[in-house]
Amino acid sequence: MAAASRSSLMGESGQIRKFGAVSSGMIVRIVLGLLALKVSAIVSAAEGREQVIVHHREDEFAGWPANEGMWSWGDEILVSFNVAAFEERGEKHSFTGRQRVGFARSMDGGRTWTAERHDNVVVPTLVKGATEAPGDVDFSQPDFAMKVRGRYFHVSGDRGRHWRGPFRLPDIGQRTDARTSYLATGKSSCLFFIPCRVDDGRGARIRPCTAVTEDGGKTLRFLSWISPDPMDVAAAGTQPKGDDMSSTMPSVVALDDGRLVCVLRNRIKSRKWSSIHESADGGQTWRQIAELEKGATNPAALVRLGGGKLAAIYGNRRREPFGISAKLSADGGQTWGEEIMLRSDGRKWDLGYPRAIVRPDGTVVAAYYFSTEERPQQHIAATLWRP
């Protein structure tokens, strides 16, 4: 996602030097001071991967980066996610009460992170006073970021330190349920990839579409459906029911030859899979080219590794051991290699929903929500991985 190609949140890492005669008490105070400044810590490093804590509090559930967004500018990375009160609830999501939107920033390529709050950015159900889109968005600005959620969006010209909005997404003739997924194509033009809730008398389901603005975000024009209608894929007689009949959460990258490649999360009742789609005409038409995986029940984050090489990262909820998985493609998504386990220490199925960016040195930084026996509260973690 081009949206995710310019985003980041960072924190400076501190080092403790030896100063001759230093008391143990002073060392403890220094360490505690550093911990107070940072909300992150590197928790393991093995097989060329670093597992990092992005945001963790013992009284909080933090989850679903895929719902909110991730942006990077070189080694500066910003990620957004949802936060609520933690409550262990068996096989349900481990939270209770009202959700808020959280942010964390890294200034060192994802090794350390600092929490941020932006009180004008809230979950869609709490939005009040949204205004019409201004039509003055410069998508080519180097410090640009856009956050899209539900039927609203925010924009920033300073790497997400301040956000304008909320603005209402312009009408495209569909009921939008957007997550941040876009590709800037010019100063005033941008492609949006948006899940839509459709109910045309055949039954409720979710379908992803491509829309385009050419006037700085003032208007949006529907271009195409990305995948077949789930109703046409389902077996005859299947009764649709909202999220039980869905093709959603598009993550899109642009290849050097102009082709767009998209990964989708699909569900028809108990059947769950991820599919790969391609557009050779700027999003006007799409065709499925591959199946990424079956049964992970998680949206995948798609990133470019150079040329036609791609990586897809997703949470693995199939069965124990629960964890974060990845696959690689060397041919623009046409074929995919064996599943790679980036980590397999998940405490329960309630994990995943990753976002990912690629640093200038080729390292993938994948952020997701997770819980372990050591940290049972769902928290935001990241894997730094060099494919």
DOTI-330856 format. One record per residue (C-alpha): chain; z, y, x; residue number from 0. Coordinates in Angstrom, 3 decimals. Layout:
{"A" {Z Y X} NUM}
...
! end
This chain:
{"A" {0.000 0.000 0.000} 0}
{"A" {-0.959 3.326 1.387} 1}
{"A" {2.110 4.696 -0.274} 2}
{"A" {4.078 2.430 1.936} 3}
{"A" {2.079 3.278 5.027} 4}
{"A" {3.754 6.686 5.278} 5}
{"A" {7.438 6.221 4.643} 6}
{"A" {10.709 5.814 6.400} 7}
{"A" {14.454 6.268 6.559} 8}
{"A" {16.311 6.219 9.827} 9}
{"A" {19.595 6.496 11.594} 10}
{"A" {20.373 7.071 15.254} 11}
{"A" {21.987 4.159 17.066} 12}
{"A" {25.157 4.878 19.034} 13}
{"A" {26.196 3.403 22.358} 14}
{"A" {29.722 3.119 23.818} 15}
{"A" {29.904 3.864 27.530} 16}
{"A" {32.680 2.862 29.910} 17}
{"A" {34.758 5.831 31.121} 18}
{"A" {37.160 4.369 33.658} 19}
{"A" {40.609 4.253 32.042} 20}
{"A" {39.987 4.115 28.291} 21}
{"A" {42.714 2.768 26.015} 22}
{"A" {42.034 -0.007 23.527} 23}
{"A" {43.168 2.353 20.763} 24}
{"A" {40.572 4.914 21.770} 25}
{"A" {37.861 2.253 21.761} 26}
{"A" {38.911 1.190 18.255} 27}
{"A" {38.764 4.813 17.055} 28}
{"A" {35.296 5.266 18.581} 29}
{"A" {34.018 2.087 16.953} 30}
{"A" {35.464 3.024 13.566} 31}
{"A" {33.921 6.471 13.864} 32}
{"A" {30.514 5.017 14.524} 33}
{"A" {30.861 2.626 11.601} 34}
{"A" {31.785 5.529 9.339} 35}
{"A" {28.595 7.322 10.309} 36}
{"A" {26.358 4.321 9.770} 37}
{"A" {25.843 2.024 6.835} 38}
{"A" {23.887 -0.493 8.886} 39}
{"A" {24.415 -3.130 11.493} 40}
{"A" {22.250 -5.725 13.160} 41}
{"A" {23.661 -9.029 11.963} 42}
{"A" {21.506 -11.555 13.825} 43}
{"A" {18.523 -11.923 16.096} 44}
{"A" {16.687 -15.204 16.503} 45}
{"A" {13.141 -16.431 16.965} 46}
{"A" {11.890 -12.914 17.600} 47}
{"A" {13.411 -11.582 14.373} 48}
{"A" {16.257 -9.181 13.770} 49}
{"A" {18.227 -9.302 10.532} 50}
{"A" {19.605 -5.852 9.734} 51}
{"A" {21.939 -4.440 7.082} 52}
{"A" {20.402 -1.408 5.361} 53}
{"A" {23.002 -0.703 2.646} 54}
{"A" {26.157 -2.671 1.814} 55}
{"A" {29.386 -1.856 -0.027} 56}
{"A" {31.942 -4.345 -1.297} 57}
{"A" {32.098 -2.712 -4.744} 58}
{"A" {28.343 -2.371 -5.226} 59}
{"A" {25.338 -4.416 -6.186} 60}
{"A" {22.219 -3.055 -4.457} 61}
{"A" {18.866 -4.516 -5.368} 62}
{"A" {15.141 -4.514 -6.048} 63}
{"A" {13.431 -2.322 -3.412} 64}
{"A" {10.135 -3.474 -4.962} 65}
{"A" {11.037 -1.465 -8.068} 66}
{"A" {11.467 1.811 -6.189} 67}
{"A" {9.430 2.157 -2.977} 68}
{"A" {9.214 2.301 0.816} 69}
{"A" {7.442 4.825 3.040} 70}
{"A" {6.988 5.275 6.786} 71}
{"A" {5.926 7.863 9.323} 72}
{"A" {5.822 6.205 12.718} 73}
{"A" {9.325 4.900 13.407} 74}
{"A" {10.840 6.896 10.545} 75}
{"A" {11.252 4.729 7.448} 76}
{"A" {12.571 5.503 3.982} 77}
{"A" {13.406 2.864 1.381} 78}
{"A" {14.630 3.219 -2.186} 79}
{"A" {16.474 0.702 -4.357} 80}
{"A" {18.845 0.343 -7.326} 81}
{"A" {22.649 0.439 -7.176} 82}
{"A" {25.275 -0.603 -9.746} 83}
{"A" {28.814 -1.964 -9.839} 84}
{"A" {29.092 -5.465 -8.392} 85}
{"A" {30.282 -8.244 -10.682} 86}
{"A" {29.719 -11.939 -10.054} 87}
{"A" {28.090 -13.330 -13.205} 88}
{"A" {27.082 -16.890 -12.410} 89}
{"A" {23.360 -17.379 -12.990} 90}
{"A" {22.848 -13.798 -14.155} 91}
{"A" {22.215 -10.793 -11.898} 92}
{"A" {25.490 -9.863 -10.198} 93}
{"A" {25.974 -6.345 -11.571} 94}
{"A" {27.424 -4.480 -14.499} 95}
{"A" {27.165 -0.968 -15.907} 96}
{"A" {24.693 1.835 -15.338} 97}
{"A" {22.236 1.746 -12.457} 98}
{"A" {21.387 4.609 -10.119} 99}
{"A" {18.665 5.066 -7.505} 100}
{"A" {19.719 4.785 -3.866} 101}
{"A" {17.937 5.698 -0.644} 102}
{"A" {18.356 4.810 3.026} 103}
{"A" {16.558 6.245 6.044} 104}
{"A" {15.967 4.879 9.533} 105}
{"A" {14.872 6.986 12.478} 106}
{"A" {14.567 4.118 14.961} 107}
{"A" {12.060 1.761 13.405} 108}
{"A" {14.458 0.039 11.033} 109}
{"A" {17.264 -1.001 13.387} 110}
{"A" {19.852 1.377 11.904} 111}
{"A" {20.000 3.124 8.552} 112}
{"A" {21.779 6.053 6.932} 113}
{"A" {22.390 6.408 3.185} 114}
{"A" {20.974 9.350 1.226} 115}
{"A" {21.346 10.574 -2.348} 116}
{"A" {18.774 12.464 -4.366} 117}
{"A" {20.375 13.193 -7.704} 118}
{"A" {17.166 14.335 -9.412} 119}
{"A" {15.674 10.847 -8.896} 120}
{"A" {17.077 8.512 -11.565} 121}
{"A" {16.138 5.266 -13.282} 122}
{"A" {13.569 5.775 -16.087} 123}
{"A" {16.068 5.297 -18.931} 124}
{"A" {18.100 8.270 -17.670} 125}
{"A" {15.206 10.701 -17.156} 126}
{"A" {15.657 13.998 -18.985} 127}
{"A" {13.515 17.095 -18.883} 128}
{"A" {10.397 15.580 -17.330} 129}
{"A" {7.504 18.053 -17.193} 130}
{"A" {3.750 17.743 -17.211} 131}
{"A" {2.107 16.822 -13.913} 132}
{"A" {1.412 20.065 -11.997} 133}
{"A" {-1.976 19.132 -10.574} 134}
{"A" {-1.173 20.606 -7.155} 135}
{"A" {-0.354 17.407 -5.250} 136}
{"A" {-1.863 17.194 -1.755} 137}
{"A" {-2.081 13.451 -1.130} 138}
{"A" {-3.407 13.990 2.413} 139}
{"A" {-0.395 15.960 3.640} 140}
{"A" {1.011 14.064 6.676} 141}
{"A" {4.629 14.153 5.473} 142}
{"A" {3.720 13.237 1.895} 143}
{"A" {5.527 10.638 -0.210} 144}
{"A" {5.230 9.798 -3.891} 145}
{"A" {7.650 7.740 -5.951} 146}
{"A" {6.418 6.234 -9.226} 147}
{"A" {8.647 4.434 -11.734} 148}
{"A" {8.225 3.663 -15.405} 149}
{"A" {6.320 6.593 -16.937} 150}
{"A" {7.352 9.181 -14.334} 151}
{"A" {6.708 10.204 -10.750} 152}
{"A" {8.197 12.397 -8.006} 153}
{"A" {6.494 13.850 -4.932} 154}
{"A" {7.764 15.042 -1.565} 155}
{"A" {6.167 17.058 1.221} 156}
{"A" {8.960 16.505 3.764} 157}
{"A" {9.229 12.734 4.125} 158}
{"A" {11.426 12.251 1.095} 159}
{"A" {14.176 14.670 2.066} 160}
{"A" {13.490 16.663 -1.093} 161}
{"A" {11.696 15.433 -4.227} 162}
{"A" {9.861 17.444 -6.869} 163}
{"A" {9.972 16.055 -10.381} 164}
{"A" {10.330 14.091 -12.515} 165}
{"A" {6.800 14.568 -13.810} 166}
{"A" {5.303 12.547 -16.631} 167}
{"A" {2.515 10.208 -15.592} 168}
{"A" {-0.655 11.461 -17.287} 169}
{"A" {-1.836 9.332 -20.176} 170}
{"A" {-4.276 6.500 -19.392} 171}
{"A" {-4.346 4.998 -22.876} 172}
{"A" {-1.788 2.322 -21.989} 173}
{"A" {2.003 2.014 -22.021} 174}
{"A" {2.791 2.241 -18.321} 175}
{"A" {5.685 0.500 -16.563} 176}
{"A" {4.905 1.644 -13.038} 177}
{"A" {6.426 0.909 -9.656} 178}
{"A" {5.456 2.813 -6.526} 179}
{"A" {2.018 1.484 -5.562} 180}
{"A" {-0.772 3.866 -4.611} 181}
{"A" {-3.490 4.574 -2.061} 182}
{"A" {-4.270 8.186 -1.174} 183}
{"A" {-8.044 8.628 -0.909} 184}
{"A" {-8.326 12.397 -0.319} 185}
{"A" {-6.602 15.756 -0.624} 186}
{"A" {-6.690 15.691 -4.432} 187}
{"A" {-7.540 12.050 -5.091} 188}
{"A" {-5.436 8.920 -5.244} 189}
{"A" {-5.583 5.411 -6.688} 190}
{"A" {-2.581 4.231 -8.720} 191}
{"A" {-1.844 0.541 -9.349} 192}
{"A" {0.216 0.305 -12.524} 193}
{"A" {1.641 -2.527 -14.648} 194}
{"A" {1.116 -1.846 -18.354} 195}
{"A" {2.843 -3.318 -21.393} 196}
{"A" {0.138 -4.406 -23.794} 197}
{"A" {0.546 -5.403 -27.428} 198}
{"A" {-2.755 -5.316 -29.300} 199}
{"A" {-1.917 -7.743 -32.069} 200}
{"A" {-2.413 -10.831 -29.893} 201}
{"A" {1.148 -10.601 -28.568} 202}
{"A" {3.126 -8.660 -25.972} 203}
{"A" {2.336 -9.149 -22.297} 204}
{"A" {2.141 -7.231 -19.015} 205}
{"A" {-1.158 -6.481 -17.222} 206}
{"A" {-1.803 -4.481 -14.033} 207}
{"A" {-4.466 -1.810 -13.899} 208}
{"A" {-6.118 0.614 -11.497} 209}
{"A" {-6.157 4.320 -12.377} 210}
{"A" {-7.465 7.296 -10.435} 211}
{"A" {-6.704 11.001 -10.174} 212}
{"A" {-9.197 13.437 -8.692} 213}
{"A" {-7.400 16.679 -9.568} 214}
{"A" {-4.133 16.489 -7.646} 215}
{"A" {-2.342 14.327 -10.196} 216}
{"A" {-2.932 16.509 -13.248} 217}
{"A" {-4.896 13.769 -15.015} 218}
{"A" {-5.283 10.028 -14.574} 219}
{"A" {-8.317 7.990 -15.562} 220}
{"A" {-8.127 4.276 -16.296} 221}
{"A" {-10.526 2.366 -14.024} 222}
{"A" {-9.991 -1.360 -14.514} 223}
{"A" {-7.719 -4.289 -15.141} 224}
{"A" {-6.913 -6.019 -11.861} 225}
{"A" {-6.400 -9.556 -13.178} 226}
{"A" {-7.462 -11.573 -16.221} 227}
{"A" {-5.474 -11.123 -19.406} 228}
{"A" {-2.516 -13.549 -19.311} 229}
{"A" {-3.391 -14.446 -22.907} 230}
{"A" {-6.740 -15.773 -21.685} 231}
{"A" {-5.072 -17.739 -18.877} 232}
{"A" {-2.339 -19.287 -21.032} 233}
{"A" {-2.772 -22.636 -22.692} 234}
{"A" {-3.937 -22.602 -26.290} 235}
{"A" {-1.073 -22.111 -28.705} 236}
{"A" {1.239 -20.454 -26.165} 237}
{"A" {3.251 -17.722 -27.838} 238}
{"A" {3.623 -14.652 -25.575} 239}
{"A" {6.939 -12.896 -25.184} 240}
{"A" {6.955 -9.816 -22.920} 241}
{"A" {7.996 -10.731 -19.381} 242}
{"A" {7.342 -14.424 -20.115} 243}
{"A" {3.635 -13.559 -20.190} 244}
{"A" {2.904 -11.254 -17.287} 245}
{"A" {0.730 -10.331 -14.331} 246}
{"A" {2.507 -7.503 -12.565} 247}
{"A" {3.963 -5.763 -9.470} 248}
{"A" {0.683 -5.020 -7.616} 249}
{"A" {0.941 -4.483 -3.846} 250}
{"A" {-2.358 -3.229 -2.422} 251}
{"A" {-3.848 -2.604 1.023} 252}
{"A" {-7.220 -1.195 2.117} 253}
{"A" {-9.197 -3.028 4.802} 254}
{"A" {-11.372 -1.340 7.434} 255}
{"A" {-14.559 -2.179 5.506} 256}
{"A" {-13.245 -0.456 2.368} 257}
{"A" {-12.276 -3.557 0.439} 258}
{"A" {-8.997 -3.445 -1.451} 259}
{"A" {-6.756 -6.513 -1.458} 260}
{"A" {-3.953 -6.918 -4.001} 261}
{"A" {-1.179 -9.460 -4.511} 262}
{"A" {0.250 -9.979 -8.010} 263}
{"A" {3.284 -11.736 -9.436} 264}
{"A" {2.292 -13.938 -12.389} 265}
{"A" {4.227 -15.760 -15.059} 266}
{"A" {3.254 -17.728 -18.138} 267}
{"A" {6.431 -19.233 -19.578} 268}
{"A" {7.795 -21.597 -16.892} 269}
{"A" {4.660 -21.397 -14.698} 270}
{"A" {5.118 -18.841 -11.906} 271}
{"A" {2.770 -18.005 -9.033} 272}
{"A" {1.372 -15.231 -6.818} 273}
{"A" {-2.350 -14.484 -6.726} 274}
{"A" {-4.617 -12.513 -4.379} 275}
{"A" {-7.349 -10.231 -5.763} 276}
{"A" {-10.111 -8.208 -4.120} 277}
{"A" {-12.140 -5.119 -5.045} 278}
{"A" {-15.299 -4.174 -3.144} 279}
{"A" {-16.009 -1.027 -5.194} 280}
{"A" {-12.920 1.136 -4.880} 281}
{"A" {-10.927 -0.512 -7.658} 282}
{"A" {-13.589 -0.386 -10.378} 283}
{"A" {-13.807 -4.177 -10.557} 284}
{"A" {-11.660 -7.014 -9.204} 285}
{"A" {-11.947 -10.752 -8.615} 286}
{"A" {-9.349 -13.347 -7.653} 287}
{"A" {-9.933 -14.782 -4.184} 288}
{"A" {-6.843 -16.920 -3.491} 289}
{"A" {-3.471 -18.164 -4.621} 290}
{"A" {-0.658 -17.148 -2.297} 291}
{"A" {2.175 -19.410 -3.463} 292}
{"A" {3.741 -21.150 -6.448} 293}
{"A" {7.216 -20.829 -7.862} 294}
{"A" {8.924 -18.217 -5.660} 295}
{"A" {9.521 -16.067 -8.783} 296}
{"A" {9.368 -12.889 -6.707} 297}
{"A" {6.889 -10.064 -6.171} 298}
{"A" {5.262 -10.092 -2.736} 299}
{"A" {4.856 -7.153 -0.356} 300}
{"A" {1.441 -7.028 1.307} 301}
{"A" {0.830 -5.327 4.684} 302}
{"A" {-2.066 -5.026 7.129} 303}
{"A" {-1.591 -6.269 10.685} 304}
{"A" {-4.930 -5.046 12.047} 305}
{"A" {-8.518 -6.002 11.276} 306}
{"A" {-8.552 -8.567 8.497} 307}
{"A" {-5.101 -9.935 9.328} 308}
{"A" {-2.542 -9.606 6.538} 309}
{"A" {1.067 -10.593 5.947} 310}
{"A" {2.677 -11.234 2.572} 311}
{"A" {6.495 -11.279 2.340} 312}
{"A" {8.407 -12.512 -0.712} 313}
{"A" {11.827 -13.706 -1.815} 314}
{"A" {12.107 -17.471 -2.236} 315}
{"A" {14.093 -18.430 -5.343} 316}
{"A" {12.534 -21.876 -5.834} 317}
{"A" {15.486 -23.938 -4.649} 318}
{"A" {18.090 -24.009 -1.924} 319}
{"A" {17.965 -22.884 0.792} 320}
{"A" {17.241 -19.499 -0.802} 321}
{"A" {15.750 -16.892 1.497} 322}
{"A" {12.869 -14.652 2.505} 323}
{"A" {9.461 -16.171 3.197} 324}
{"A" {6.114 -14.977 4.521} 325}
{"A" {2.537 -16.126 4.882} 326}
{"A" {-0.280 -14.879 7.115} 327}
{"A" {-4.012 -14.493 6.493} 328}
{"A" {-6.595 -13.921 9.205} 329}
{"A" {-9.546 -13.315 6.864} 330}
{"A" {-8.580 -10.506 4.514} 331}
{"A" {-6.658 -12.697 2.095} 332}
{"A" {-9.300 -15.380 1.526} 333}
{"A" {-7.068 -18.107 3.002} 334}
{"A" {-3.359 -18.275 3.866} 335}
{"A" {-1.345 -20.263 6.384} 336}
{"A" {1.812 -22.289 5.932} 337}
{"A" {4.972 -20.656 4.624} 338}
{"A" {7.175 -19.048 7.287} 339}
{"A" {10.907 -18.809 6.583} 340}
{"A" {12.090 -15.416 7.858} 341}
{"A" {15.641 -16.333 6.834} 342}
{"A" {17.206 -19.105 4.750} 343}
{"A" {20.881 -18.119 4.454} 344}
{"A" {20.813 -16.717 0.921} 345}
{"A" {24.014 -17.362 -1.044} 346}
{"A" {22.231 -17.582 -4.410} 347}
{"A" {18.864 -17.056 -6.065} 348}
{"A" {19.583 -13.358 -6.821} 349}
{"A" {17.569 -11.923 -3.907} 350}
{"A" {14.171 -10.697 -2.739} 351}
{"A" {11.934 -8.009 -4.305} 352}
{"A" {10.793 -6.838 -0.851} 353}
{"A" {8.994 -3.775 0.398} 354}
{"A" {7.416 -3.775 3.842} 355}
{"A" {5.789 -1.439 6.346} 356}
{"A" {4.266 -1.966 9.800} 357}
{"A" {5.553 0.093 12.725} 358}
{"A" {3.122 1.543 15.300} 359}
{"A" {4.051 -1.274 17.710} 360}
{"A" {3.026 -3.930 15.174} 361}
{"A" {6.532 -4.910 14.049} 362}
{"A" {6.857 -5.609 10.329} 363}
{"A" {9.950 -4.106 8.702} 364}
{"A" {10.599 -5.894 5.412} 365}
{"A" {13.437 -4.602 3.207} 366}
{"A" {14.818 -6.664 0.317} 367}
{"A" {18.066 -7.404 -1.482} 368}
{"A" {20.195 -10.331 -0.379} 369}
{"A" {23.644 -11.921 -0.380} 370}
{"A" {25.268 -14.351 2.037} 371}
{"A" {28.560 -16.210 2.240} 372}
{"A" {29.732 -13.529 4.675} 373}
{"A" {28.563 -10.671 2.434} 374}
{"A" {28.612 -12.050 -1.140} 375}
{"A" {27.748 -8.692 -2.715} 376}
{"A" {24.024 -8.186 -3.176} 377}
{"A" {23.015 -5.650 -0.540} 378}
{"A" {19.866 -4.258 1.022} 379}
{"A" {18.876 -6.026 4.216} 380}
{"A" {15.795 -5.901 6.400} 381}
{"A" {13.998 -8.320 8.695} 382}
{"A" {12.244 -6.900 11.756} 383}
{"A" {9.510 -9.383 12.562} 384}
{"A" {6.633 -9.437 15.036} 385}
{"A" {4.020 -11.864 13.562} 386}
! end
